[in-house]
Amino acid sequence: MIGSSGLSWKQAVAVRDHVRAREPFRLQDLARRMAATGGPVDQMDASFASLVPLWAWFVGFVLDGCPGIDPDDAMPSMLAKADMVPPDSPQWELARRYRPASVATEGIEHYLRLVWLRFDPPAHWDVYVTPRGARVPDDIHHSTGVVTSTGGFWDMSLVQSIKLSVIEDRMFARRPEALLEWAVRQEGWSTAPAQDRGPSVLVPLLDADLGPMPPAAAVSPVWDWPKEWWKARPAPLPAQPTVGEPMTLWRGRPDDLDEPARLAALPADEVARVLAAAGLVAEHGPIDGPGLLASADADGFVELAHPQETIQAQVIVADGAVRAVHVEPLAPSRAQWTALTSALRNLARTTGARLVRDDHME
């Protein structure tokens, strides 16, 4: 990630200066990795539309193990040398799995600044400071991100979160549109602005002579922070209470949940309507009752989720009918979760079904 709440102003400025200095080198790394793996480097014109082929390539690159990035030497900018995991540590294999992708993602963070720079210049790296008078510091206080012409702030550390979702196979992160949708949500747009396509901004970097990498770019300031700082760093803001509990809707005896075909059928159209109203979609897009039945996998499961990964659901299908619906809160607002569970309760009431919290199933 780029920066973190809890940094002093001096530390935050050092991170910002490092990010500014490393940009041409990270972009060149991105260009060369794309070219070496047959990626769409010629399509990288810093348009919003280019984020789709970029992410499609990146997902494949990560799933292929980030070829060309040594997992033993990968060193993301915000990883301290003191935090390097020794080979005999139980966390060694996990570190080998995540660090190459973290290094590769840094190039995408810089490419996103070029996207914003093309759309609404100027756009530059700077430190975010919580507005004066705020009761508590924002979560991104003293983070480094892209400041737009209107004073808006793009917290690029969120891109690292999407990268983790790719590795962990979260439902939506591996779709080519995932990065573009993230950018659109950052601005509260319904769709990305239309732009004419232009020449690649990465192709010229393939053979560019950038000269020797300056120390400010080569060495992360984090490496010089004493190990004691990482132990004594300010605690993060208290996490907000989790909204909601996992719940299951079904009609029949509780014991029959282990044999879904023995449960009474639920109306597929009504189930699909309720889930769609909550913003849940299948991996291939919106779904209706017949589509819900047709998309069940070999085990009779249909996975759905909200594109912003706030809620996920699993519909259980057996013998051509919907038998049960399981919903789970990930990070919904209270209003979002209440709307879904109220609709499910209404459905339970009209169909003679039950909606029960998972911890009350016994």
Residue pairs with C-beta under 8 A, 6 or more apart in sequence:
1 78
1 143
1 156
1 157
1 160
2 15
2 19
2 77
2 78
2 109
2 143
2 144
2 145
2 156
2 157
3 12
3 15
3 16
3 78
3 127
3 128
3 140
3 142
3 143
3 144
3 145
3 157
4 78
4 142
4 143
4 157
5 137
5 138
5 139
5 140
5 141
5 142
5 143
5 234
5 236
5 237
6 142
6 233
6 234
6 236
7 15
7 142
7 143
8 142
9 127
9 142
11 142
11 221
11 225
12 127
12 142
12 143
12 144
13 127
14 221
15 77
15 78
15 127
15 144
15 220
15 221
15 222
16 125
16 126
16 127
16 144
17 216
17 221
18 77
18 216
18 217
18 219
18 220
18 221
19 77
19 125
19 144
20 125
21 214
21 216
21 217
22 77
22 106
22 110
22 213
22 216
22 217
22 218
23 110
23 113
23 125
24 205
24 208
24 210
25 210
25 213
25 217
26 106
26 107
26 109
26 110
27 107
27 110
27 111
27 114
27 202
27 205
28 205
28 206
28 208
28 210
29 104
29 107
30 104
30 107
30 108
30 110
30 111
30 202
31 41
31 44
31 202
31 203
31 205
31 206
32 205
32 206
33 39
33 61
33 68
33 104
33 107
34 40
34 41
34 44
34 57
34 202
35 41
35 206
36 67
36 68
37 57
37 60
37 61
37 64
37 67
37 68
39 57
39 61
40 53
40 54
40 56
40 57
41 200
41 202
41 203
41 206
42 200
42 203
43 50
43 53
43 54
43 200
44 50
44 54
44 111
44 200
44 201
44 202
44 203
45 118
45 197
45 198
45 199
45 200
45 201
46 111
46 114
46 115
46 117
46 118
46 198
46 201
47 115
47 118
47 195
47 196
47 197
47 198
48 115
48 119
48 180
48 183
48 184
48 192
48 193
48 195
49 180
49 192
49 195
49 197
50 115
51 112
51 115
51 179
51 180
51 183
52 176
52 177
52 179
52 180
53 176
54 108
54 111
54 179
55 176
55 177
55 178
55 179
55 180
56 176
58 104
58 105
58 108
58 166
58 179
59 166
59 173
59 174
59 176
61 67
61 104
62 101
62 104
62 163
62 166
62 167
63 166
63 174
65 71
65 100
66 74
66 100
66 101
66 103
66 104
69 100
69 103
69 104
70 100
71 96
71 97
71 99
71 100
72 96
74 99
74 100
74 102
74 103
75 99
75 103
75 220
76 99
76 102
76 103
76 106
77 106
77 220
77 222
78 220
78 222
79 99
79 102
79 220
79 222
80 222
80 223
80 225
80 227
80 230
81 223
82 226
82 227
82 230
83 230
85 91
85 92
85 95
86 92
89 95
97 167
98 164
98 167
101 163
101 166
101 167
102 160
102 163
105 159
105 160
105 163
108 159
108 179
109 156
109 159
111 202
112 146
112 154
112 156
112 159
112 183
113 123
113 124
113 125
113 146
113 154
113 156
114 201
115 183
116 123
116 146
116 148
116 154
117 123
118 195
119 193
119 195
120 148
120 149
120 150
121 149
122 149
123 146
123 147
123 148
123 149
124 146
124 147
125 144
125 145
125 146
125 147
126 144
126 145
126 146
126 147
127 142
127 143
127 144
128 138
128 140
128 141
128 142
128 143
128 144
128 145
128 147
128 153
128 155
129 141
129 142
130 137
130 138
130 141
136 237
137 237
139 236
139 237
140 153
140 155
140 157
143 155
143 157
144 156
145 153
145 154
145 155
145 156
145 157
146 153
146 154
146 156
147 153
148 154
152 187
154 186
158 182
158 186
159 179
159 182
162 173
162 178
162 179
162 182
165 172
165 173
165 309
166 173
166 174
170 309
171 283
171 303
171 305
171 309
171 312
172 178
172 181
172 283
172 305
172 307
172 309
175 283
180 192
181 307
183 192
184 190
184 191
184 192
185 308
242 329
243 329
243 331
243 332
243 333
243 334
243 337
244 329
244 332
244 337
244 341
245 329
245 357
245 358
245 359
246 326
246 327
246 328
246 329
246 357
246 358
246 359
247 326
247 327
247 341
247 344
247 355
247 356
247 357
247 358
248 257
248 324
248 325
248 326
248 327
248 355
248 356
248 358
248 361
249 266
249 324
249 325
249 326
249 327
249 344
249 347
249 348
249 353
249 354
249 355
250 256
250 257
250 263
250 266
250 323
250 324
250 325
250 353
250 354
251 263
251 264
251 265
251 266
251 351
251 352
251 353
251 354
252 262
252 263
252 264
253 262
254 361
256 262
256 263
257 263
257 324
257 361
260 300
260 316
260 317
260 318
260 323
260 324
261 318
261 319
261 323
263 318
263 323
263 324
264 323
264 352
264 353
265 321
265 322
265 323
266 321
266 322
266 323
266 324
266 325
266 347
266 351
266 353
267 289
267 322
267 351
268 289
268 290
268 292
268 293
268 321
268 322
269 288
269 289
270 289
270 347
270 351
271 289
271 292
271 315
271 322
271 325
271 347
272 287
272 288
272 289
272 291
272 292
273 289
274 340
274 343
274 344
274 347
275 287
275 304
275 313
275 315
275 325
276 286
276 287
276 288
277 339
277 340
277 343
278 306
278 311
278 336
278 339
278 340
278 343
279 306
279 307
279 311
279 336
280 304
280 305
280 306
280 311
280 312
280 313
281 287
281 304
281 305
281 306
281 307
282 291
282 295
282 302
282 303
282 304
283 303
284 295
287 295
287 302
287 304
292 302
292 315
292 317
292 322
293 317
293 320
293 321
293 322
295 302
296 302
296 315
296 317
300 316
300 317
300 318
300 323
301 314
301 315
301 316
301 317
302 314
302 315
302 316
302 317
303 312
303 313
303 314
304 312
304 313
304 314
304 315
305 311
305 312
305 313
306 312
306 330
306 332
309 330
309 331
310 329
310 330
310 331
310 332
310 333
310 336
311 327
311 328
311 329
311 330
311 332
311 336
311 337
311 340
312 327
312 328
312 330
313 325
313 326
313 327
313 328
314 325
314 326
315 322
315 324
315 325
315 326
316 322
316 323
316 324
316 325
316 326
317 323
325 344
326 358
327 340
327 341
327 344
329 337
332 340
341 355
344 355
345 355
347 353
347 355
348 354
348 355
